[in-house]
Amino acid sequence: MDDKWKSYLEDLIYWGEETKESLSASSLPESEMKQWINQLDDWQLKIQDLLHEQRELTSKEMDEINEEGKRIFQDIKKWKANMGGNEVPFGEHELPPLPYAYHALEPYISEDIMRLHHLVHHQSYVDGLNKAENELYNKNSTDHMIKHWLREQAFNGSGHYLHSIFWENMTPDSSGKPEGEILQQIDKDFGGWQEFKSLFSKAASSVEGVGWAVLLWVPASGRLAVQSFEKHQLFQLAAGIPLLVLDVWEHAYYLQYQTDRDEYIDNWWNIVNWQDVNERLKAAKLKV
């Protein structure tokens, strides 16, 4: 078996373990938790069997493994949303597992970047948010420290929430262009796909220092909007709901692209998960 495919399958097993740990630590009912863990166990056993066979895999076999993993992940996500399972106590946020292997987005984003970005940078925002929430809500922080912890909550909380969207906004199986409801809304609000793509790319390129380009749904106007955030929390559009986010902090691309942010932006369009963006738009339109 090719070393790259072997590493990929091993990463899928690792992702499955991370997902099971996250489920075990959640507040889901035990019966439902066991149901998802059993599905993950069965999926991982199939991967183990392929690894033990020590032969070249067919594209059909890899597609079936990928599709089953994505189905389980999406089913868990939808079930938790429907059951209100997204509630997190103050100071107990956790790093979410990626919905794909670390090297799955190559050649557009390298495995080294994904590991560093997810395991180190995103984890730091989770830790920072938990610390800020504990100080604000669980420890009755002193008056002179309130401003500090509010700023820490804004910075780290925004960093955590944006990264959680960012990972799901990407996929190795991108359609390449928007489809369905999001395409119709883009055509209506921006005059077309290419016009939107150009505006969003310019917004990402224009970020001074570090930050994000974001496509939002704005309930008050019933329209989409493009906005750049500096750091994670500055210049946000109040009441806007993020649908598609692009991280243009240097840690998101420097190891691979060095200072060529524009090349990173151009390549990123090849891995956008338009199905996820569509689902976020539908959910956003239901909010009052």
TAVEN-V989799 format. One line per field, one symbol per residue. psi: psi as a letter, one per 40 degrees, with the letter a starting at -180 (. if undefined). burial: I if it has 9 or more other ideal C-beta (glycine too) atoms within 8 Angstrom, else O. Layout:
psi->???
burial->???
This chain:
psi->hhddddddddddddddddddddddeieiiddddddddddddddddddddddddfihiiddddddddddddddddddddddddefeehhihefiihiiieiidedeiedhidddddddddddddddddddddddddddeegiideeddddddddddddddddddddddeeiiefiediiiadddddddddeeidddddddddddddehhbiaihhhihhddefiiihihhibdeifihheihhdhihhfideeedddebegdddddddddeehgdddddddddddeeh.
burial->IOOOIIIIIIIIIOIIIIIIOIIOOIOIOOOIIOOIIOIIIOIIOIIIOIIOOOOOIOOOIIOOIIOIIIOIIOIIOOIIIOOOIOOOOOIOIOOOOIOIIIIIIOOOIIOOIIIIIIOOIIIIIIIIIIIIIIIIOIOOOOOOIIOOIIOIIIIIIIIIOIIIIIIIIIIOOIOOOIOOOIIOIIIOIIOOIOIIIOIIIOIIIOIOOOIIIIIIIIIOOOOIIIIIIIIIIOOIIOOIIIIIIIIIOOIIIIOIIOOOIOOIIOIIIOIIIIOIIIOIIIIIOOOO
